[in-house]
Amino acid sequence: MMISAIDMIEVINEQTGAIFQGEELEYFIDDTNDIGEVYLDGTLLYQSTSVFNENDIKIKFKEQFSVNNMETNNG
């Protein structure tokens, strides 16, 4: 039996307690409209206005969500 470790990301909405799990967290910046978005495995988790760079969206996202890196065994 082969057991492989998979890196998972757990995202928790601090206001609602909702938990999301996935493998890839992506930040997207719309320079034209100054909107930032955060996706987990292609699913939109968060959107904010007045975002001018990736650092802005990361700060705003982490004010409402906590992010944990987990390792799971798949076997």
Distance bins in CASP14 RR format, pairs under 12 A and 6 or more apart:
PFRMAT RR
TARGET T0000
AUTHOR 0000-0000-0000
RMODE 2
METHOD distances of the structure
MODEL  1
1 73 0 0 0 0 0 1 0 0 0 0 0
1 74 0 0 0 0 0 1 0 0 0 0 0
1 75 1 0 0 1 0 0 0 0 0 0 0
2 73 0 0 0 0 0 1 0 0 0 0 0
2 74 0 0 0 0 1 0 0 0 0 0 0
2 75 1 0 0 1 0 0 0 0 0 0 0
3 71 0 0 0 0 0 1 0 0 0 0 0
3 72 0 0 0 0 0 1 0 0 0 0 0
3 73 1 0 1 0 0 0 0 0 0 0 0
3 74 1 0 0 1 0 0 0 0 0 0 0
3 75 1 0 1 0 0 0 0 0 0 0 0
4 71 0 0 0 0 0 1 0 0 0 0 0
4 72 0 0 0 0 1 0 0 0 0 0 0
4 73 1 0 0 1 0 0 0 0 0 0 0
4 74 1 0 1 0 0 0 0 0 0 0 0
4 75 1 0 0 1 0 0 0 0 0 0 0
5 69 0 0 0 0 0 1 0 0 0 0 0
5 70 0 0 0 0 0 1 0 0 0 0 0
5 71 1 0 1 0 0 0 0 0 0 0 0
5 72 1 0 0 1 0 0 0 0 0 0 0
5 73 1 0 1 0 0 0 0 0 0 0 0
5 74 1 0 0 1 0 0 0 0 0 0 0
5 75 0 0 0 0 1 0 0 0 0 0 0
6 21 0 0 0 0 0 1 0 0 0 0 0
6 22 0 0 0 0 1 0 0 0 0 0 0
6 23 1 0 0 1 0 0 0 0 0 0 0
6 24 0 0 0 0 0 1 0 0 0 0 0
6 69 0 0 0 0 0 1 0 0 0 0 0
6 70 0 0 0 0 1 0 0 0 0 0 0
6 71 1 0 0 1 0 0 0 0 0 0 0
6 72 1 0 1 0 0 0 0 0 0 0 0
6 73 1 0 0 1 0 0 0 0 0 0 0
6 74 1 0 1 0 0 0 0 0 0 0 0
6 75 0 0 0 0 1 0 0 0 0 0 0
7 21 0 0 0 0 0 1 0 0 0 0 0
7 22 0 0 0 0 1 0 0 0 0 0 0
7 23 1 0 0 1 0 0 0 0 0 0 0
7 24 0 0 0 0 1 0 0 0 0 0 0
7 25 0 0 0 0 0 1 0 0 0 0 0
7 68 0 0 0 0 0 1 0 0 0 0 0
7 69 1 0 0 1 0 0 0 0 0 0 0
7 70 1 0 0 1 0 0 0 0 0 0 0
7 71 1 0 1 0 0 0 0 0 0 0 0
7 72 0 0 0 0 1 0 0 0 0 0 0
7 73 0 0 0 0 0 1 0 0 0 0 0
7 74 0 0 0 0 0 1 0 0 0 0 0
8 19 0 0 0 0 0 1 0 0 0 0 0
8 20 0 0 0 0 0 1 0 0 0 0 0
8 21 1 0 1 0 0 0 0 0 0 0 0
8 22 1 0 1 0 0 0 0 0 0 0 0
8 23 1 0 0 1 0 0 0 0 0 0 0
8 24 0 0 0 0 0 1 0 0 0 0 0
8 25 0 0 0 0 0 1 0 0 0 0 0
8 40 0 0 0 0 0 1 0 0 0 0 0
8 41 0 0 0 0 0 1 0 0 0 0 0
8 67 0 0 0 0 0 1 0 0 0 0 0
8 68 0 0 0 0 1 0 0 0 0 0 0
8 69 1 0 0 1 0 0 0 0 0 0 0
8 70 1 0 1 0 0 0 0 0 0 0 0
8 71 1 0 0 1 0 0 0 0 0 0 0
8 72 1 0 1 0 0 0 0 0 0 0 0
8 73 0 0 0 0 0 1 0 0 0 0 0
8 74 0 0 0 0 1 0 0 0 0 0 0
9 19 0 0 0 0 0 1 0 0 0 0 0
9 20 0 0 0 0 1 0 0 0 0 0 0
9 21 1 0 0 1 0 0 0 0 0 0 0
9 22 1 0 1 0 0 0 0 0 0 0 0
9 23 1 0 0 1 0 0 0 0 0 0 0
9 24 1 0 0 1 0 0 0 0 0 0 0
9 25 1 0 1 0 0 0 0 0 0 0 0
9 26 0 0 0 0 0 1 0 0 0 0 0
9 38 0 0 0 0 0 1 0 0 0 0 0
9 39 0 0 0 0 0 1 0 0 0 0 0
9 40 1 0 0 1 0 0 0 0 0 0 0
9 41 0 0 0 0 1 0 0 0 0 0 0
9 45 0 0 0 0 0 1 0 0 0 0 0
9 65 0 0 0 0 0 1 0 0 0 0 0
9 66 0 0 0 0 0 1 0 0 0 0 0
9 67 1 0 0 1 0 0 0 0 0 0 0
9 68 1 0 0 1 0 0 0 0 0 0 0
9 69 1 0 0 1 0 0 0 0 0 0 0
9 70 1 0 0 1 0 0 0 0 0 0 0
9 71 0 0 0 0 0 1 0 0 0 0 0
9 72 0 0 0 0 0 1 0 0 0 0 0
10 17 0 0 0 0 0 1 0 0 0 0 0
10 18 0 0 0 0 0 1 0 0 0 0 0
10 19 1 0 0 1 0 0 0 0 0 0 0
10 20 1 0 0 1 0 0 0 0 0 0 0
10 21 1 0 1 0 0 0 0 0 0 0 0
10 22 1 0 0 1 0 0 0 0 0 0 0
10 23 0 0 0 0 0 1 0 0 0 0 0
10 25 0 0 0 0 0 1 0 0 0 0 0
10 40 0 0 0 0 1 0 0 0 0 0 0
10 65 0 0 0 0 0 1 0 0 0 0 0
10 66 0 0 0 0 1 0 0 0 0 0 0
10 67 1 0 0 1 0 0 0 0 0 0 0
10 68 1 0 1 0 0 0 0 0 0 0 0
10 69 1 0 0 1 0 0 0 0 0 0 0
10 70 1 0 1 0 0 0 0 0 0 0 0
10 71 0 0 0 0 0 1 0 0 0 0 0
10 72 0 0 0 0 0 1 0 0 0 0 0
11 17 0 0 0 0 0 1 0 0 0 0 0
11 18 0 0 0 0 1 0 0 0 0 0 0
11 19 1 0 0 1 0 0 0 0 0 0 0
11 20 1 0 1 0 0 0 0 0 0 0 0
11 21 1 0 0 1 0 0 0 0 0 0 0
11 22 1 0 0 1 0 0 0 0 0 0 0
11 23 0 0 0 0 0 1 0 0 0 0 0
11 24 0 0 0 0 0 1 0 0 0 0 0
11 25 1 0 0 1 0 0 0 0 0 0 0
11 26 0 0 0 0 0 1 0 0 0 0 0
11 38 0 0 0 0 1 0 0 0 0 0 0
11 39 0 0 0 0 0 1 0 0 0 0 0
11 40 1 0 1 0 0 0 0 0 0 0 0
11 41 0 0 0 0 0 1 0 0 0 0 0
11 43 0 0 0 0 0 1 0 0 0 0 0
11 45 1 0 0 1 0 0 0 0 0 0 0
11 46 0 0 0 0 1 0 0 0 0 0 0
11 61 0 0 0 0 1 0 0 0 0 0 0
11 62 0 0 0 0 0 1 0 0 0 0 0
11 64 0 0 0 0 0 1 0 0 0 0 0
11 65 1 0 1 0 0 0 0 0 0 0 0
11 66 1 0 0 1 0 0 0 0 0 0 0
11 67 1 0 1 0 0 0 0 0 0 0 0
11 68 1 0 0 1 0 0 0 0 0 0 0
11 69 0 0 0 0 0 1 0 0 0 0 0
11 70 0 0 0 0 0 1 0 0 0 0 0
12 18 1 0 0 1 0 0 0 0 0 0 0
12 19 1 0 1 0 0 0 0 0 0 0 0
12 20 1 0 0 1 0 0 0 0 0 0 0
12 21 0 0 0 0 1 0 0 0 0 0 0
12 40 0 0 0 0 0 1 0 0 0 0 0
12 45 0 0 0 0 0 1 0 0 0 0 0
12 61 0 0 0 0 0 1 0 0 0 0 0
12 62 0 0 0 0 0 1 0 0 0 0 0
12 64 0 0 0 0 1 0 0 0 0 0 0
12 65 1 0 0 1 0 0 0 0 0 0 0
12 66 1 0 1 0 0 0 0 0 0 0 0
12 67 1 0 0 1 0 0 0 0 0 0 0
12 68 1 0 0 1 0 0 0 0 0 0 0
12 70 0 0 0 0 0 1 0 0 0 0 0
13 19 1 0 0 1 0 0 0 0 0 0 0
13 20 1 0 0 1 0 0 0 0 0 0 0
13 38 0 0 0 0 0 1 0 0 0 0 0
13 40 0 0 0 0 0 1 0 0 0 0 0
13 45 0 0 0 0 1 0 0 0 0 0 0
13 46 0 0 0 0 1 0 0 0 0 0 0
13 61 0 0 0 0 0 1 0 0 0 0 0
13 62 0 0 0 0 0 1 0 0 0 0 0
13 63 0 0 0 0 0 1 0 0 0 0 0
13 64 1 0 0 1 0 0 0 0 0 0 0
13 65 1 0 1 0 0 0 0 0 0 0 0
13 66 0 0 0 0 1 0 0 0 0 0 0
13 67 0 0 0 0 0 1 0 0 0 0 0
14 46 0 0 0 0 0 1 0 0 0 0 0
14 61 0 0 0 0 0 1 0 0 0 0 0
14 62 0 0 0 0 1 0 0 0 0 0 0
14 63 0 0 0 0 1 0 0 0 0 0 0
14 64 1 0 1 0 0 0 0 0 0 0 0
14 65 1 0 0 1 0 0 0 0 0 0 0
14 66 1 0 0 1 0 0 0 0 0 0 0
14 67 0 0 0 0 0 1 0 0 0 0 0
15 46 0 0 0 0 0 1 0 0 0 0 0
15 63 0 0 0 0 0 1 0 0 0 0 0
15 64 1 0 0 1 0 0 0 0 0 0 0
15 65 0 0 0 0 1 0 0 0 0 0 0
15 66 0 0 0 0 0 1 0 0 0 0 0
16 45 0 0 0 0 0 1 0 0 0 0 0
16 64 0 0 0 0 1 0 0 0 0 0 0
16 65 0 0 0 0 0 1 0 0 0 0 0
17 64 0 0 0 0 0 1 0 0 0 0 0
17 65 0 0 0 0 1 0 0 0 0 0 0
17 66 0 0 0 0 1 0 0 0 0 0 0
18 40 0 0 0 0 0 1 0 0 0 0 0
18 45 0 0 0 0 1 0 0 0 0 0 0
18 46 0 0 0 0 0 1 0 0 0 0 0
18 64 0 0 0 0 0 1 0 0 0 0 0
18 65 0 0 0 0 1 0 0 0 0 0 0
18 66 0 0 0 0 0 1 0 0 0 0 0
19 40 0 0 0 0 0 1 0 0 0 0 0
19 45 0 0 0 0 0 1 0 0 0 0 0
19 65 0 0 0 0 0 1 0 0 0 0 0
19 66 0 0 0 0 1 0 0 0 0 0 0
19 67 0 0 0 0 0 1 0 0 0 0 0
19 68 0 0 0 0 1 0 0 0 0 0 0
19 70 0 0 0 0 0 1 0 0 0 0 0
20 38 0 0 0 0 0 1 0 0 0 0 0
20 39 0 0 0 0 0 1 0 0 0 0 0
20 40 1 0 1 0 0 0 0 0 0 0 0
20 41 0 0 0 0 1 0 0 0 0 0 0
20 42 0 0 0 0 0 1 0 0 0 0 0
20 43 1 0 0 1 0 0 0 0 0 0 0
20 44 0 0 0 0 0 1 0 0 0 0 0
20 45 1 0 0 1 0 0 0 0 0 0 0
20 46 0 0 0 0 0 1 0 0 0 0 0
20 65 0 0 0 0 1 0 0 0 0 0 0
20 66 0 0 0 0 0 1 0 0 0 0 0
20 67 0 0 0 0 1 0 0 0 0 0 0
20 68 0 0 0 0 0 1 0 0 0 0 0
21 40 0 0 0 0 1 0 0 0 0 0 0
21 41 0 0 0 0 1 0 0 0 0 0 0
21 43 0 0 0 0 0 1 0 0 0 0 0
21 45 0 0 0 0 0 1 0 0 0 0 0
21 67 0 0 0 0 0 1 0 0 0 0 0
21 68 0 0 0 0 1 0 0 0 0 0 0
21 69 0 0 0 0 0 1 0 0 0 0 0
21 70 1 0 0 1 0 0 0 0 0 0 0
21 72 0 0 0 0 1 0 0 0 0 0 0
22 39 0 0 0 0 0 1 0 0 0 0 0
22 40 1 0 1 0 0 0 0 0 0 0 0
22 41 1 0 1 0 0 0 0 0 0 0 0
22 42 0 0 0 0 1 0 0 0 0 0 0
22 43 0 0 0 0 1 0 0 0 0 0 0
22 45 0 0 0 0 0 1 0 0 0 0 0
22 67 0 0 0 0 0 1 0 0 0 0 0
22 68 0 0 0 0 0 1 0 0 0 0 0
22 69 0 0 0 0 0 1 0 0 0 0 0
22 70 0 0 0 0 1 0 0 0 0 0 0
22 72 0 0 0 0 0 1 0 0 0 0 0
23 39 0 0 0 0 0 1 0 0 0 0 0
23 40 0 0 0 0 1 0 0 0 0 0 0
23 41 1 0 0 1 0 0 0 0 0 0 0
23 42 0 0 0 0 0 1 0 0 0 0 0
23 43 0 0 0 0 0 1 0 0 0 0 0
23 69 0 0 0 0 0 1 0 0 0 0 0
23 70 0 0 0 0 0 1 0 0 0 0 0
23 71 0 0 0 0 0 1 0 0 0 0 0
23 72 0 0 0 0 0 1 0 0 0 0 0
23 74 0 0 0 0 0 1 0 0 0 0 0
24 38 0 0 0 0 0 1 0 0 0 0 0
24 39 0 0 0 0 1 0 0 0 0 0 0
24 40 1 0 0 1 0 0 0 0 0 0 0
24 41 1 0 1 0 0 0 0 0 0 0 0
24 42 1 0 0 1 0 0 0 0 0 0 0
24 43 0 0 0 0 0 1 0 0 0 0 0
24 45 0 0 0 0 0 1 0 0 0 0 0
24 69 0 0 0 0 0 1 0 0 0 0 0
25 37 0 0 0 0 0 1 0 0 0 0 0
25 38 1 0 0 1 0 0 0 0 0 0 0
25 39 1 0 0 1 0 0 0 0 0 0 0
25 40 1 0 1 0 0 0 0 0 0 0 0
25 41 0 0 0 0 1 0 0 0 0 0 0
25 42 0 0 0 0 1 0 0 0 0 0 0
25 43 0 0 0 0 0 1 0 0 0 0 0
25 44 0 0 0 0 0 1 0 0 0 0 0
25 45 0 0 0 0 1 0 0 0 0 0 0
25 46 0 0 0 0 0 1 0 0 0 0 0
25 54 0 0 0 0 0 1 0 0 0 0 0
25 57 0 0 0 0 0 1 0 0 0 0 0
25 58 0 0 0 0 1 0 0 0 0 0 0
25 61 0 0 0 0 1 0 0 0 0 0 0
25 62 0 0 0 0 0 1 0 0 0 0 0
25 65 0 0 0 0 1 0 0 0 0 0 0
25 67 1 0 0 1 0 0 0 0 0 0 0
25 68 0 0 0 0 0 1 0 0 0 0 0
25 69 0 0 0 0 1 0 0 0 0 0 0
26 36 0 0 0 0 0 1 0 0 0 0 0
26 37 0 0 0 0 1 0 0 0 0 0 0
26 38 1 0 0 1 0 0 0 0 0 0 0
26 39 1 0 1 0 0 0 0 0 0 0 0
26 40 1 0 0 1 0 0 0 0 0 0 0
26 41 0 0 0 0 1 0 0 0 0 0 0
26 42 1 0 0 1 0 0 0 0 0 0 0
26 43 0 0 0 0 0 1 0 0 0 0 0
26 44 0 0 0 0 0 1 0 0 0 0 0
26 45 0 0 0 0 1 0 0 0 0 0 0
26 46 0 0 0 0 0 1 0 0 0 0 0
26 54 0 0 0 0 0 1 0 0 0 0 0
26 57 0 0 0 0 0 1 0 0 0 0 0
26 58 0 0 0 0 0 1 0 0 0 0 0
26 61 0 0 0 0 0 1 0 0 0 0 0
27 35 0 0 0 0 0 1 0 0 0 0 0
27 36 1 0 0 1 0 0 0 0 0 0 0
27 37 1 0 0 1 0 0 0 0 0 0 0
27 38 1 0 1 0 0 0 0 0 0 0 0
27 39 0 0 0 0 1 0 0 0 0 0 0
27 40 0 0 0 0 0 1 0 0 0 0 0
27 42 0 0 0 0 0 1 0 0 0 0 0
27 44 0 0 0 0 0 1 0 0 0 0 0
27 45 0 0 0 0 0 1 0 0 0 0 0
27 46 0 0 0 0 1 0 0 0 0 0 0
27 47 0 0 0 0 0 1 0 0 0 0 0
27 48 0 0 0 0 0 1 0 0 0 0 0
27 51 0 0 0 0 1 0 0 0 0 0 0
27 53 0 0 0 0 1 0 0 0 0 0 0
27 54 1 0 1 0 0 0 0 0 0 0 0
27 55 0 0 0 0 1 0 0 0 0 0 0
27 56 0 0 0 0 1 0 0 0 0 0 0
27 57 1 0 1 0 0 0 0 0 0 0 0
27 58 1 0 0 1 0 0 0 0 0 0 0
27 59 0 0 0 0 0 1 0 0 0 0 0
27 60 0 0 0 0 0 1 0 0 0 0 0
27 61 1 0 0 1 0 0 0 0 0 0 0
27 62 0 0 0 0 0 1 0 0 0 0 0
27 67 0 0 0 0 0 1 0 0 0 0 0
28 35 0 0 0 0 1 0 0 0 0 0 0
28 36 1 0 0 1 0 0 0 0 0 0 0
28 37 1 0 1 0 0 0 0 0 0 0 0
28 38 1 0 0 1 0 0 0 0 0 0 0
28 39 1 0 0 1 0 0 0 0 0 0 0
28 42 0 0 0 0 1 0 0 0 0 0 0
28 44 0 0 0 0 1 0 0 0 0 0 0
28 45 0 0 0 0 0 1 0 0 0 0 0
28 46 0 0 0 0 0 1 0 0 0 0 0
28 47 0 0 0 0 1 0 0 0 0 0 0
28 48 0 0 0 0 0 1 0 0 0 0 0
28 51 0 0 0 0 1 0 0 0 0 0 0
28 53 0 0 0 0 0 1 0 0 0 0 0
28 54 0 0 0 0 1 0 0 0 0 0 0
28 57 0 0 0 0 1 0 0 0 0 0 0
28 58 0 0 0 0 0 1 0 0 0 0 0
28 61 0 0 0 0 0 1 0 0 0 0 0
29 35 1 0 0 1 0 0 0 0 0 0 0
29 36 1 0 1 0 0 0 0 0 0 0 0
29 37 0 0 0 0 1 0 0 0 0 0 0
29 38 0 0 0 0 0 1 0 0 0 0 0
29 47 0 0 0 0 0 1 0 0 0 0 0
29 48 0 0 0 0 0 1 0 0 0 0 0
29 49 0 0 0 0 0 1 0 0 0 0 0
29 50 0 0 0 0 0 1 0 0 0 0 0
29 51 1 0 0 1 0 0 0 0 0 0 0
29 52 1 0 0 1 0 0 0 0 0 0 0
29 53 1 0 0 1 0 0 0 0 0 0 0
29 54 1 0 0 1 0 0 0 0 0 0 0
29 55 0 0 0 0 0 1 0 0 0 0 0
29 56 0 0 0 0 1 0 0 0 0 0 0
29 57 1 0 0 1 0 0 0 0 0 0 0
29 58 0 0 0 0 0 1 0 0 0 0 0
29 60 0 0 0 0 0 1 0 0 0 0 0
30 36 1 0 0 1 0 0 0 0 0 0 0
30 37 1 0 0 1 0 0 0 0 0 0 0
30 47 0 0 0 0 1 0 0 0 0 0 0
30 48 0 0 0 0 0 1 0 0 0 0 0
30 49 0 0 0 0 1 0 0 0 0 0 0
30 50 0 0 0 0 0 1 0 0 0 0 0
30 51 0 0 0 0 1 0 0 0 0 0 0
30 52 0 0 0 0 0 1 0 0 0 0 0
30 53 0 0 0 0 0 1 0 0 0 0 0
30 57 0 0 0 0 0 1 0 0 0 0 0
31 51 0 0 0 0 1 0 0 0 0 0 0
31 52 0 0 0 0 1 0 0 0 0 0 0
31 53 0 0 0 0 1 0 0 0 0 0 0
31 54 0 0 0 0 0 1 0 0 0 0 0
31 56 0 0 0 0 0 1 0 0 0 0 0
31 57 0 0 0 0 0 1 0 0 0 0 0
32 51 0 0 0 0 0 1 0 0 0 0 0
32 52 0 0 0 0 0 1 0 0 0 0 0
33 47 0 0 0 0 0 1 0 0 0 0 0
33 48 0 0 0 0 0 1 0 0 0 0 0
33 49 1 0 0 1 0 0 0 0 0 0 0
33 50 0 0 0 0 0 1 0 0 0 0 0
33 51 0 0 0 0 1 0 0 0 0 0 0
33 52 0 0 0 0 0 1 0 0 0 0 0
34 47 0 0 0 0 0 1 0 0 0 0 0
34 48 0 0 0 0 1 0 0 0 0 0 0
34 49 1 0 0 1 0 0 0 0 0 0 0
34 50 1 0 1 0 0 0 0 0 0 0 0
34 51 1 0 1 0 0 0 0 0 0 0 0
34 52 1 0 1 0 0 0 0 0 0 0 0
34 53 0 0 0 0 1 0 0 0 0 0 0
34 56 0 0 0 0 1 0 0 0 0 0 0
34 57 0 0 0 0 0 1 0 0 0 0 0
35 44 0 0 0 0 0 1 0 0 0 0 0
35 46 0 0 0 0 0 1 0 0 0 0 0
35 47 1 0 0 1 0 0 0 0 0 0 0
35 48 1 0 0 1 0 0 0 0 0 0 0
35 49 1 0 1 0 0 0 0 0 0 0 0
35 50 0 0 0 0 1 0 0 0 0 0 0
35 51 1 0 0 1 0 0 0 0 0 0 0
35 52 0 0 0 0 0 1 0 0 0 0 0
35 56 0 0 0 0 0 1 0 0 0 0 0
35 57 0 0 0 0 1 0 0 0 0 0 0
35 60 0 0 0 0 0 1 0 0 0 0 0
36 44 0 0 0 0 0 1 0 0 0 0 0
36 45 0 0 0 0 0 1 0 0 0 0 0
36 46 0 0 0 0 1 0 0 0 0 0 0
36 47 1 0 0 1 0 0 0 0 0 0 0
36 48 1 0 1 0 0 0 0 0 0 0 0
36 49 1 0 0 1 0 0 0 0 0 0 0
36 50 0 0 0 0 1 0 0 0 0 0 0
36 51 1 0 1 0 0 0 0 0 0 0 0
36 52 0 0 0 0 1 0 0 0 0 0 0
36 53 0 0 0 0 1 0 0 0 0 0 0
36 54 0 0 0 0 1 0 0 0 0 0 0
36 55 0 0 0 0 0 1 0 0 0 0 0
36 56 1 0 0 1 0 0 0 0 0 0 0
36 57 1 0 1 0 0 0 0 0 0 0 0
36 58 0 0 0 0 1 0 0 0 0 0 0
36 59 0 0 0 0 0 1 0 0 0 0 0
36 60 0 0 0 0 1 0 0 0 0 0 0
36 61 0 0 0 0 1 0 0 0 0 0 0
37 43 0 0 0 0 0 1 0 0 0 0 0
37 44 1 0 1 0 0 0 0 0 0 0 0
37 45 0 0 0 0 1 0 0 0 0 0 0
37 46 1 0 0 1 0 0 0 0 0 0 0
37 47 1 0 1 0 0 0 0 0 0 0 0
37 48 1 0 0 1 0 0 0 0 0 0 0
37 49 0 0 0 0 0 1 0 0 0 0 0
37 51 0 0 0 0 1 0 0 0 0 0 0
37 54 0 0 0 0 0 1 0 0 0 0 0
37 56 0 0 0 0 0 1 0 0 0 0 0
37 57 1 0 0 1 0 0 0 0 0 0 0
37 58 0 0 0 0 0 1 0 0 0 0 0
37 60 0 0 0 0 0 1 0 0 0 0 0
37 61 0 0 0 0 1 0 0 0 0 0 0
38 44 1 0 0 1 0 0 0 0 0 0 0
38 45 1 0 1 0 0 0 0 0 0 0 0
38 46 1 0 1 0 0 0 0 0 0 0 0
38 47 1 0 0 1 0 0 0 0 0 0 0
38 48 0 0 0 0 1 0 0 0 0 0 0
38 51 0 0 0 0 0 1 0 0 0 0 0
38 54 0 0 0 0 0 1 0 0 0 0 0
38 56 0 0 0 0 0 1 0 0 0 0 0
38 57 1 0 0 1 0 0 0 0 0 0 0
38 58 0 0 0 0 1 0 0 0 0 0 0
38 59 0 0 0 0 0 1 0 0 0 0 0
38 60 0 0 0 0 1 0 0 0 0 0 0
38 61 1 0 1 0 0 0 0 0 0 0 0
38 62 0 0 0 0 1 0 0 0 0 0 0
38 63 0 0 0 0 0 1 0 0 0 0 0
38 64 0 0 0 0 1 0 0 0 0 0 0
38 65 1 0 0 1 0 0 0 0 0 0 0
38 67 0 0 0 0 1 0 0 0 0 0 0
39 45 1 0 0 1 0 0 0 0 0 0 0
39 46 0 0 0 0 1 0 0 0 0 0 0
39 47 0 0 0 0 1 0 0 0 0 0 0
39 57 0 0 0 0 0 1 0 0 0 0 0
39 61 0 0 0 0 0 1 0 0 0 0 0
40 46 0 0 0 0 1 0 0 0 0 0 0
40 61 0 0 0 0 0 1 0 0 0 0 0
40 65 0 0 0 0 1 0 0 0 0 0 0
40 67 0 0 0 0 1 0 0 0 0 0 0
44 61 0 0 0 0 0 1 0 0 0 0 0
45 57 0 0 0 0 0 1 0 0 0 0 0
45 61 0 0 0 0 1 0 0 0 0 0 0
45 64 0 0 0 0 1 0 0 0 0 0 0
45 65 1 0 0 1 0 0 0 0 0 0 0
45 67 0 0 0 0 0 1 0 0 0 0 0
46 57 0 0 0 0 1 0 0 0 0 0 0
46 58 0 0 0 0 0 1 0 0 0 0 0
46 59 0 0 0 0 0 1 0 0 0 0 0
46 60 1 0 0 1 0 0 0 0 0 0 0
46 61 1 0 1 0 0 0 0 0 0 0 0
46 62 0 0 0 0 1 0 0 0 0 0 0
46 63 0 0 0 0 0 1 0 0 0 0 0
46 64 1 0 0 1 0 0 0 0 0 0 0
46 65 1 0 0 1 0 0 0 0 0 0 0
46 67 0 0 0 0 0 1 0 0 0 0 0
47 57 0 0 0 0 1 0 0 0 0 0 0
47 60 0 0 0 0 1 0 0 0 0 0 0
47 61 0 0 0 0 1 0 0 0 0 0 0
47 64 0 0 0 0 0 1 0 0 0 0 0
48 56 0 0 0 0 1 0 0 0 0 0 0
48 57 1 0 0 1 0 0 0 0 0 0 0
48 58 0 0 0 0 0 1 0 0 0 0 0
48 59 0 0 0 0 1 0 0 0 0 0 0
48 60 1 0 1 0 0 0 0 0 0 0 0
48 61 1 0 0 1 0 0 0 0 0 0 0
48 62 0 0 0 0 0 1 0 0 0 0 0
48 63 0 0 0 0 1 0 0 0 0 0 0
48 64 0 0 0 0 1 0 0 0 0 0 0
48 65 0 0 0 0 0 1 0 0 0 0 0
49 56 0 0 0 0 0 1 0 0 0 0 0
49 57 0 0 0 0 0 1 0 0 0 0 0
49 60 0 0 0 0 1 0 0 0 0 0 0
50 56 1 0 0 1 0 0 0 0 0 0 0
50 57 0 0 0 0 0 1 0 0 0 0 0
50 59 0 0 0 0 0 1 0 0 0 0 0
50 60 0 0 0 0 1 0 0 0 0 0 0
51 57 1 0 1 0 0 0 0 0 0 0 0
51 58 0 0 0 0 1 0 0 0 0 0 0
51 59 0 0 0 0 1 0 0 0 0 0 0
51 60 1 0 0 1 0 0 0 0 0 0 0
51 61 0 0 0 0 1 0 0 0 0 0 0
52 59 0 0 0 0 0 1 0 0 0 0 0
52 60 0 0 0 0 0 1 0 0 0 0 0
53 59 0 0 0 0 0 1 0 0 0 0 0
53 60 0 0 0 0 0 1 0 0 0 0 0
54 60 0 0 0 0 0 1 0 0 0 0 0
54 61 0 0 0 0 0 1 0 0 0 0 0
55 61 0 0 0 0 0 1 0 0 0 0 0
55 62 0 0 0 0 0 1 0 0 0 0 0
56 62 0 0 0 0 0 1 0 0 0 0 0
56 63 0 0 0 0 0 1 0 0 0 0 0
57 63 0 0 0 0 0 1 0 0 0 0 0
57 64 0 0 0 0 0 1 0 0 0 0 0
57 65 0 0 0 0 0 1 0 0 0 0 0
58 64 0 0 0 0 0 1 0 0 0 0 0
58 65 0 0 0 0 0 1 0 0 0 0 0
58 67 0 0 0 0 1 0 0 0 0 0 0
59 65 0 0 0 0 0 1 0 0 0 0 0
61 67 0 0 0 0 1 0 0 0 0 0 0
62 68 0 0 0 0 0 1 0 0 0 0 0
END
